[in-house]
Amino acid sequence: METTLSIKGRASEMVGGLICSDDVIYFLAVILLFLWLSVIKLNNEKTRRSLLSKTMRYALAVCTIIVIGFVSSRPAMMGFYDATRSKQRTLSEESQKVMEQLSGPMTITTYVNIFDKEFDVASPREQKEDMARFKMYTRFKPEIKMEYVYYYSTPKDSTLYRQYPNKNIREIAYEVAKKKNFNPKKLKSAEELKEKIDLAKENYRFVRVVERGSGEQARLRLFDDMEYHPSETEISAALKKMLVTPVKVGAITGHQERSTTKKGDQDYSLFATHGRFRYSMINQGFDLVELNLKDMNDIPSNINILLIAEMRSSMSSKEQEIIDRFLERGGNMMIMGDVGRQEVMNPLLRKVGLKLLPGIIAQPSDVNPGDLVLAKATQIAADSIGGFYKRMVDRQKHSAVTMPSAVALEVVDTTKFHPIVLLQSNAQQTWIEYQTKDFLNDSLSLDSLQGEKLGAYPTAIALTRKIKAKDKKQRIIVLGDADCFSNAELQKSSRPGIYSFNFNMIPGSFRWLCYNKFPVSSSRAPYLDKDISLTPMDLSTIKIIYCYGIPFIIGLCGIWICWRRRKR
């Protein structure tokens, strides 16, 4: 009944440019209902009928409209037309292709912990609004079913034990459920659900499991950011993982590289394996595994991309041979260097025609104290790769990838790979400084630095070459800074006067490395009307027109109509 008769949000879709059949039918049905009730009312006044007969006529009108509204609101009966130029109100082309391939039934099961602060997101009274978040997908696949499972685990809030003394976890859960106006009989324990899903791996937080009829599964989570809910990019990536083999990234370990699982400031857990971080690789369609080459004879064939993040000790000859074989077979890589690692990493980089220059890039300014480099996108990166590099070039003045303690890169051999400079420092503001102390000492003293000439130093370079045997292009990205993707740098929300593209570079780089397989792009055509010609001085004029001018004209029309009627 609520779905059929509720007027909430009915007009908002149309105002936004999306014409939905159920909304159109709803408005027509409401008009028909009131006309029908008016006709019944007039007929009842002209004809003598029993109370039962009158009631039945009113009931017939109301029930007919309810049935029409109910049937038209079923996903299988709904149609739509996106009238926006960029098709912003429906799925992108790439997401639509994913939906076309998802044959058969599909279920989205939401697991909600009664003790979780996110319980209200999908509580029974919020289920209708929660289902609407997947409306763009149900338009293409009406057979999607939404199910909700409410459970309890050991509460993390210790105050609950003091609030409910002498009660076990189940009894506490029942009391909390009653306070939240939820039927405690519908609660299940996490242990009961363990055969179906291990909720401990999700830290007993809000999670959705998407499952096809053929058995493939993917997970959707909420994120600790302003947007909170997964966007089209994350949802489509999860759906696509059920259709194709996920891209597997192997992170090399054994040489004190940055960890992809630890939560230290210099580690990479945030962008690699953190389930509650939107840009985390596991939320963008990738699977990540750590590889210790000392225990291996070769890199597994299912590894698509290698990640080498700041080695602090040299590879053995056996390990280097394994990497060489991976390169020979056309494997893609991301290699990240840092200050003081030149001697360790240059033997590896020389095999792809690059090297890390000695010293550190210095770029001090009012908004950029110390050794932070504001790396700008190059025009060649925007033209050849596009994506976020193009957006960076369009807003060159205020956009950058922030790189603490960056090292300059240099191309030493172009016979192996074709280099593309992706990011570089400002030619008018940066120079290389050499430190007299040991680079392995993390404390950099400006007094111990000696300057070199100003220059635009590359801080990120892409390498490509044609692999004839596999008819594909091998791709490698090398960065002169390993801190730009670190937990500490990604947690810095902003810097004064700078729009940071560090977040964008993570999925953008890996999308390029896996030939646009993941993440799923939700980009649309750019808007034509991007400029606002109104000035603050025009606001007073607009206020006069809408608050006084138009009401005055309507009043005059009303007076004229009344005068005409009286004259007749």
Sequence and secondary structure as in RCSB ss.txt:
>XXXX:A:sequence
METTLSIKGRASEMVGGLICSDDVIYFLAVILLFLWLSVIKLNNEKTRRSLLSKTMRYALAVCTIIVIGFVSSRP
AMMGFYDATRSKQRTLSEESQKVMEQLSGPMTITTYVNIFDKEFDVASPREQKEDMARFKMYTRFKPEIKMEYVY
YYSTPKDSTLYRQYPNKNIREIAYEVAKKKNFNPKKLKSAEELKEKIDLAKENYRFVRVVERGSGEQARLRLFDD
MEYHPSETEISAALKKMLVTPVKVGAITGHQERSTTKKGDQDYSLFATHGRFRYSMINQGFDLVELNLKDMNDIP
SNINILLIAEMRSSMSSKEQEIIDRFLERGGNMMIMGDVGRQEVMNPLLRKVGLKLLPGIIAQPSDVNPGDLVLA
KATQIAADSIGGFYKRMVDRQKHSAVTMPSAVALEVVDTTKFHPIVLLQSNAQQTWIEYQTKDFLNDSLSLDSLQ
GEKLGAYPTAIALTRKIKAKDKKQRIIVLGDADCFSNAELQKSSRPGIYSFNFNMIPGSFRWLCYNKFPVSSSRA
PYLDKDISLTPMDLSTIKIIYCYGIPFIIGLCGIWICWRRRKR
>XXXX:A:secstr
 HHHH  TTTTHHHHTTEEEHHHHHHHHHHHHHHHHHHHHHHHHHHS   HHHHHHHHHHHHHHHHHHHHHHTSG
GG  EEE STT TTS  HHHHHHHHH  S EEEEEEEETTSTTGGGGSGGGHHHHHHTTHHHHTT TTEEEEEEE
EE   S THHHHHSTT  HHHHHHHHHHHTT  GGG EETTTTTTT  GGGGTT  EEEEEETTS EEEEE  SS
SS S  HHHHHHHHHHTTS  EEEEEEESSS   SS  STTS HHHHT TT TT GGGTTEEEEEEEGGG SS  
TT  EEEEE  SS   HHHHHHHHHHHHTT EEEEE  TT HHHHHHHHHTTTEEE SSEEE   SSS TTEEEE
EE HHHHHHT THHHHHHHTTTTEEEEEET   EEE  SSS EEEEEEE  TTT EEEEESS TTSS   GGGEE
EEEE   EEEEEEEEEETTTTEEEEEEEES SSTTSHHHHT   BTTBEE HHHHHHHHHHHHTTT SS      
  S       GGGHHHHHHIIIIIHHHHHHHHHHHHHHHHHH 
